[in-house]
């Protein structure tokens, strides 16, 4: 099984985590301290965004000629990109780790664009305020256990990610994707079948399933579940009962919402409400 950047750091004797916030779907924000270490990431699973909070001048990336870090530096480590690091003095940094499919689905949701257009560009010790600012906000949110602030910062980060200049083959057109999302939003409280979604695009169920997954990065079923959970998250900021929210967002019962919510978000609806109520 492939390791993530987080797995490698957790196994290191020099690195230790000082704060952690789980955002669900494999997404984690972790504050680290490290010194006197040598770290090699061998084709890690998932993408990792890094921001140096304090120190870093004793950190070098050896596989690209020994570039040296500094406070405020941004590093972006795309999935499967190996790298070799030497740390000679203490520094503090924050990592945001996210699986590829999760990031692409978030990109597609925020931009209403084909998920294949997302480009995760490698960078080392860069000055990128569009990434640095939300990463700093995530670090503060992790220290304070403020999940809502972390989610807002994550949304800002994804909104500023670049896209590739690609000629897309296959997939659904922007118009088909928009009609599908509009149909889901209009019917979020009820039953949503694959046949209903395929009909909005004028395709067979089999062809729609394949083309939708190409464009969104996740299956239609996963996309609908995510939309239902986003609906529940929004309503959990209010005072409606969880049973009422389950019904309004298309879950068969409160326990169905709780199971799906915990699987995707990493916490129960009641716990999530407590985390964002402040």
KAHU-V685836 format. One record per residue. N is the residue number from 1. NEAR is the number of other ideal C-beta (glycine too) atoms within 12 Angstrom. Layout:
N&NEAR ; N&NEAR
This chain:
1&6 ; 2&17 ; 3&24 ; 4&31 ; 5&42 ; 6&33 ; 7&23 ; 8&33 ; 9&34 ; 10&22 ; 11&17 ; 12&25 ; 13&15 ; 14&25 ; 15&31 ; 16&20 ; 17&24 ; 18&21 ; 19&27 ; 20&28 ; 21&37 ; 22&29 ; 23&39 ; 24&32 ; 25&33 ; 26&27 ; 27&40 ; 28&36 ; 29&45 ; 30&39 ; 31&36 ; 32&42 ; 33&28 ; 34&38 ; 35&25 ; 36&18 ; 37&27 ; 38&22 ; 39&39 ; 40&21 ; 41&37 ; 42&19 ; 43&18 ; 44&30 ; 45&27 ; 46&34 ; 47&42 ; 48&45 ; 49&45 ; 50&47 ; 51&45 ; 52&39 ; 53&32 ; 54&27 ; 55&24 ; 56&34 ; 57&20 ; 58&23 ; 59&40 ; 60&28 ; 61&31 ; 62&21 ; 63&20 ; 64&19 ; 65&11 ; 66&16 ; 67&23 ; 68&25 ; 69&34 ; 70&25 ; 71&22 ; 72&28 ; 73&34 ; 74&37 ; 75&40 ; 76&36 ; 77&40 ; 78&28 ; 79&30 ; 80&21 ; 81&27 ; 82&23 ; 83&32 ; 84&24 ; 85&37 ; 86&24 ; 87&33 ; 88&22 ; 89&21 ; 90&23 ; 91&35 ; 92&32 ; 93&46 ; 94&43 ; 95&46 ; 96&51 ; 97&41 ; 98&40 ; 99&29 ; 100&30 ; 101&28 ; 102&34 ; 103&35 ; 104&37 ; 105&39 ; 106&38 ; 107&36 ; 108&38 ; 109&32 ; 110&22 ; 111&23 ; 112&23 ; 113&33 ; 114&33 ; 115&38 ; 116&28 ; 117&26 ; 118&35 ; 119&21 ; 120&30 ; 121&22 ; 122&26 ; 123&30 ; 124&32 ; 125&32 ; 126&26 ; 127&19 ; 128&27 ; 129&17 ; 130&22 ; 131&37 ; 132&34 ; 133&22 ; 134&32 ; 135&39 ; 136&35 ; 137&29 ; 138&45 ; 139&35 ; 140&24 ; 141&34 ; 142&36 ; 143&23 ; 144&19 ; 145&22 ; 146&25 ; 147&33 ; 148&27 ; 149&27 ; 150&39 ; 151&35 ; 152&22 ; 153&34 ; 154&38 ; 155&25 ; 156&26 ; 157&38 ; 158&36 ; 159&23 ; 160&26 ; 161&35 ; 162&21 ; 163&23 ; 164&18 ; 165&9 ; 166&15 ; 167&10 ; 168&20 ; 169&10 ; 170&17 ; 171&28 ; 172&36 ; 173&21 ; 174&19 ; 175&15 ; 176&28 ; 177&33 ; 178&20 ; 179&25 ; 180&37 ; 181&32 ; 182&18 ; 183&26 ; 184&35 ; 185&24 ; 186&16 ; 187&23 ; 188&29 ; 189&22 ; 190&19 ; 191&16 ; 192&29 ; 193&19 ; 194&27 ; 195&18 ; 196&21 ; 197&37 ; 198&26 ; 199&19 ; 200&30 ; 201&32 ; 202&17 ; 203&25 ; 204&16 ; 205&21 ; 206&14 ; 207&21 ; 208&33 ; 209&26 ; 210&21 ; 211&30 ; 212&40 ; 213&29 ; 214&27 ; 215&39 ; 216&42 ; 217&30 ; 218&30 ; 219&22 ; 220&39 ; 221&22 ; 222&27 ; 223&37 ; 224&35 ; 225&30 ; 226&34 ; 227&36 ; 228&37 ; 229&38 ; 230&33 ; 231&31 ; 232&42 ; 233&32 ; 234&23 ; 235&31 ; 236&36 ; 237&22 ; 238&17 ; 239&11 ; 240&20 ; 241&17 ; 242&29 ; 243&21 ; 244&20 ; 245&35 ; 246&31 ; 247&23 ; 248&23 ; 249&38 ; 250&30 ; 251&33 ; 252&18 ; 253&17 ; 254&24 ; 255&16 ; 256&24 ; 257&36 ; 258&28 ; 259&19 ; 260&33 ; 261&36 ; 262&22 ; 263&19 ; 264&33 ; 265&37 ; 266&23 ; 267&27 ; 268&24 ; 269&39 ; 270&23 ; 271&21 ; 272&32 ; 273&28 ; 274&18 ; 275&29 ; 276&27 ; 277&15 ; 278&13
